[in-house]
Amino acid sequence: MYVLAINGSPRKGGNTDTMLQHVLKPLESAGWETELYQLGGKNIRGCMACMKCWENKDMKCVVDNDKFNGLFEKMVRADAIVIGSPTYFASVSAEIKALLDRSGMVALANGRQFAGKIGAAVVAVRRGGAINVFDTINHMYQMSQMIVPGSTYWNLGRGMDKGDVLEDAEGLTNMKNLGETIAWLGKAINPNMDSFPQVDEITR
């Protein structure tokens, strides 16, 4: 099985990156193929609401001059998707917001491609606003018929400077448990997307 972790922080090697790596370690030990994709700081624009994905139904966004379509292919292939974001003014990073809007829409337009996949959110926070980030990521998962696993706490890690999250023992333990829960869930569910009901249209 394949798990894709997406780092929405432009600071490579920062606290979001560290937490995602702690989620992946138990999955790698369980025999999963793991990938950590660095999205933060890369070129990805927001959704234009052009609805071309609903017309074309070709598994692509019509905007094809940024990182989105290549990353979307990985998301479709993945059995589990873990999206990590820092907390910027009580919300997700701009790159993650663009990814959520576009991937959610293209997946819906093409037969609900994310249905039945496992989806988890990971949030780095200095002090406040993390729950909104956590909810923003999970909202896309939930309307996409994805399965959101629980852990020992909300998937948050505290820190501002690089490496600060390593001092958050509870946060890192939660990341380890999240990885273990995803591995357990992967064994417990049937990842065959065809077993999920298809919705041809959404109200818009």
N, C-alpha and C positions, 0 to 999 in steps of 0.2 A: 504494500500500500504506500501511497505517496502523500506527504504532508508539505504544504507550501506555507511558509511563514513570510509575511510581507512587512518590512520595516518602513514605516511612514515618517520616521525622523530623518532630517537631512544630516544629522550628526552620526555618522557611521562609527560604531564602537561605543556609542553612548548607552544610556540606561535602557531605552527601548530595545536596542540591539541585544544587550546583555540578557534581558528578561526572555526575549524570544529564543535565544540560545539555550536557556535553562528549560524552556518548554520542549525543545527539540531533543535534548539529550535522552530522556526516557524513551522517546519514540524511536530514536536511532538504535538504542539498546534492544528494543522490541523487534527490530528488523525492518522498520519502515524506511523507505527512501525519503530523505529530508532535504529541503532546500530553503535557504534564507535569502530572500530577494530584497535588494536595497532599492526602494522606491523613492524615499525622501531625497529631495534635492535634484531629482530627475524631471525631465520635461513630460508633464501630463496635464492636459487642459481639462476644464470642466465640461459637463454635458451642455450641448447647444439646444436641447429639446427639439431637434429637427425631425425626430421620429423615423428617420431613415432605416434604423435597425428593424423597425416593425414592417417596413416595406420590403427591405432586401432579404431579411431572415437568412443571412449568410455567415452568422457567427462572428460578425465584425462590427465595429463602430465605423461610420463613414469617415471620421477623422483618423487618418492613417499616417500622420507625420509625427507621432509622439510614441511613448512607450506603452500605450494602452493595449493594443491588439496582441502584442507578443505576451504581455502579462496575462491577458484574459485567456489565452490558450492554455497557459499553465494552470489557471484557476479551474478551467473546465476539466483538465486532466486530474486534478488533485482529488483525493478522497477526503482530505481535511484541509481547511484554510484557516490560518491564524493571522489575524491582522493586528499589528501593533502600531500605536500612535502615542506621541507625546501629547501633553495637554497644553494647547495654545488658546489663551483667552476662553477657557472652559469648553473648548471644542477640539475636534480632530485637526490634524495638520491639513493644509490645503491639498496636498497630494492625496491623502487618504479620502478627503471629501470628494475629490474628482473621481477617484477609483470606485468609491461606493456608488455614486450616482450613475456612472457609465456602466460598470460591470453589472450592477443590479438590473438596469434597464435592458442591456443587450442579452443578459441571461433570460429575463422574462420574455423578451421578444422571440427567443429561439427555443421555445418549449420548456421554459423553466430549467435551465441547465444546472442550476445549483441545488435543485431539489434532492434531498437525501444525503447531501454532503454534511460533514461535520464543520461547524464554524465557531471559532473562539476569538474573543477580543482580549488584547493585552494593552495596558495603559501605564505610561510613566507620568508621574505627577510630582510637582514640588510641594503643593499644599492642597488647593481646592480645585473643583471642576472636573475631577476624573470620572465621576459617575455619569456625567453628560457624555463624555467621550465613549465610555463603555456602552451606554445605551445607543448612541448613534451608530456604532458598528453593529451591535446586535439587532437593531431595527432592520437593517438590510438583510441580515441572515434570516430573521423570523418571517419577513414577507416573501422570502425566497424558498420557503419550506425546508430550510436547513435545520439541522439538529444541533442545539447549543448545549454543550456539557457544562455541568457545574464543577466547582472545585471547593477548596476549604474556605475561601473567602472570595470577594470580587477580585478579578485579576488585575490588581494594582500594585505598582512598586513606587516607593517614594525616593526622590532624589532630584537634584538640580544639575550639579556638575557631573562630568563623566566619572563613573565608578561609584557614585553615591549609593546606587541601588544595591551594591554588594554589602552594604551595612544594614540593609532591610532584610533580616533573616526570615521574617514571616512572609514577606513578599516573594522571596526566592523559593521558599518551601511551597508556596501556593503555585508557582510556575511549574515546579517539579511535579506536583500533584495533578496539575492540569494536563501535562504531557502524559502522565500515567493514565488519567481518565480517558483521554482521547484514544490511547492505545487500546484500553479495555473496550471502549465503545466501538472502535473499528472492528473488533472481533465479534461484537454482539449484534451488529446490524448488517443488513444486506445492502451493499453499496450500489446495487443495480438501479440506475435512475428510472428505468422503465416501470418499476414497481410503484412509482408515485403518480398520483392523478395529475393530468395535464390540464392547464387552464389556457384556453386559446387567446383570450383577451383580458385586459385589465381596464377598469374604469378610469377614464382620464378626461 
